[in-house]
Amino acid sequence: MTDAPGAVLFDLGGTLDAPGLPWKERLFRLYGAEGVAVTPDEFAPLFYHADDALVGAVPAALSLRDTVKRLVTGLSAALSLEDTRLADRIATRFVEDAMTCARHNTPLLSQLAGRYRLGMVSNFYGNLATVCDELGLRPYLGAIVDSTDVGCTKPDPRIFRHALDRLGVRAGDAAFVGDSLSRDMAGARAVGMTHIWLVDEAMASPEPCCPDDRVIRSLDELRELLL
């Protein structure tokens, strides 16, 4: 990539802990794999209700495993599922997949950290730093911005500016990598950052928000773009 940035910021849910799959989609697939009959349209509002219930309601030290367990417990209740073993299996598989993906991405982060200032901006529950620590991501990140802590969520440009200010870089000298077109790409564009869209391998013909946007199918492609 020409005019390489001075900083690279990442999303968490769906980007550094999953290959372009947000938490809602990952959980929908896990429930489906357990034989739970629910459509995407039925699942979405139930997920967002369970997700919203955790915002600002968890301690800063709550682990990823316990966070996911609370989320899945809320979802299972909304789906009228009383089998606690099913919820345990889903939460365990979710966390195992997240840990595996994060471990895969840490060598890349280590390489990028040797050249760029790195940061994270995520719509989260107030315990983002703890989760990053558990995933092994925190040593590489000079700024971790949790929407609950700063009082605004992506795509609000203010949340991106919080991270840029902490890293001491201008928006024009930074790039954002995320999996959401409406939150990550739109928010980064609004603040004037280069944006790189990570999409699920199964997505056919993704249409970026800007004609010259980079679209990647794996974070490994960042080596060619940024290193």
N, C-alpha and C positions, 0 to 999 in steps of 0.2 A: 504494500500500500504506500503510495506517495504521500508526502506530508504527514509522516507518522505522528500520532498524538503523543503528548507528554504524560497522559494518564489514561487508564482504561478502567471503566466502571462496569460492574456486573450486577445482574439480577440474581436472586437465589432460586426461589421456587420455580423449577422448570428449566433453569439454565445451568447453574453449577452443580445441582443435585439431581438432574434428570436431563435427558437429551431432547430438549425442546418440548417437554410435556409438563404443563402446569399441574398443580396438586389436584385440581378438580378432575382433570382427565385421568390422571393416574389412579385416583381412588375409584372413579367410575369403572375403569377397567378391572380393578381388583375385586370390586363387588360383583361385576359380571362374571369373573372367573370363578367366583364362589357360588354361582348359580342364582344370584339375586336378580329378579326380573324388574328392571326399572329403565325407562327411556332416558336419553340425555336431557330432554326437556323437563322431565319430572325430577331428575337428579339435581340439576343446576340450582334451583331455589333452595333445596334442602341443604346442599353443600354451602351455599353462601350464608344461610342462616346459622349453620353450625360454625362456620368460619368467623362470621361477625361476632358470635358470642364469645370468642376467645380474645378479641382485640382489646388490649388493655386490662384483661381479666386474669392474666397469668403472671407469676413472679418472674423477674428478670433472669433468675437462675434455672428456670424450668428447662429440662433437657428436650432434645428433639423427640426422643422416644415417648416421653410423657406428653409432649405437645400433640404429637400425632395420635396418641391413645385418647386424649380428650376430644380431639376432632372426630375421630372414628366413633367414639362412644356417642357423641351428639348426633352424628349421621345415622348410626344404627338405630337410635331411638326414634329419629324422624322417619326412618324406613320401617318402623314397627318390628325390628329384628331383636329378639330376646336372647339369641345365642351368643353369649359372651366369648366363647371360643372362636367363633367366626370373626368377631371384632379384633380379638387378639392376633389371629392369623393375618388379617389385613394390615393391622398396624405394624406387625413384625416384618412382613414382606415389604411394606412401604419404606420402613427405616433401613432395612438391609439393602434395598435397591439404591436409596439415597446415599448411603455410606459407600457403596461400590462405585457409584458414579463420581462422587466427590474425590475418592482416592485416585480414580483414573485421571481426574483433572488437576490434581495437585502438582504433578511435574510441569504441566503447562504453566500454571500460576507461578511456580518457582522461576521458570525461564522468563516469563513476562516481568516479574518483579525485579529482575536484574536490569531491565531496560526502562520500565515505566513505573509510575506511581499507580497503585491499584486500589480500588475501593468497591464498596457494595452499596446498592440502593434497593430496598425491598419493602413492599407492603407486608408488614409482619405484625406480630402480637405484642412486642415489647421485650422479647428475649432473643433477638436476632444474634447478638454477640455470643451468647451462650451456645446457640445452635451452630454458629460458625466455628466455635472452638471444638465442639463435639465432632464436626465433620472434618476437622483438620485444615480448615481454610483460613482461620484467623491470622496465622503468622504472616501471610502474604498481603494482608489488607491494611492499608494505611488509614482507611475511613470505613466505618460500618454505620450506615444510616437506616434506622428502623422507623417506619412511618409512624408507629405509635409514639415513639419518643419525641419526634419533631412536630407532630400534630398536622401532618398533611400527607397525602398519598399520591402515588403516581396515577395519572400523568401530570400532576401539578408541578410546574417548573421549580417551585421552591424546594422540593425534596432533593432534586438534582443539584441545586445550588448549594444546599447544605454540604453535600459530599465534595463538590468542587472547592468550596471554601476551606474545608478541612484538609484537602490535599494541596491547597495553594496553587490551583491551576485555573485557567480560564476555560469557559465552555468550548471555545474554538480550538483549544489544545487538548481536548479529551474525546474519547469515544465511549459509547455505551453498548454493551452486549446484553441482549435479553430475548425472551421467547414470546413476549406479548406485543402484538402490533398496536393495540389500543392504549396500553399503559407504558410499555418500555419505549417503543419506537416513537410514538406520538409525543411522549414527554421529553425525550432526548431531543427530538427535532425542535420542539417549542423553545428549548433553552439554548439551542444553537450547537448541539453536540453532534458529531458523526455518530451514526447508529448502525449497528450490525445485528441483523435479525437471525436468531437461531430457530430453525423450524424442524418439526418432527419429520423423520425420513419418509413417513407415509403421506405427508401433505403433497398433493399434486399441484404444480404450477402456482406457488405462492406469489402473491402480488404485493410487493413492498409499498410503503407509503410514499417513497420518493424514487424517481426513475433510476438514480445512480446508487441506491442503497446496496450494500452487500447482504446477500442471503447465504447462510451457511447451514449445512446439515449436521455438523459436528463441531464442537469447540476445537477439535484438533486442527481444523482449517485455519484457525487464528495464527498458527505457526507460519503459514505461508503469507498471511496478510500482514502480520505485525512483527515478525522476527526476521 
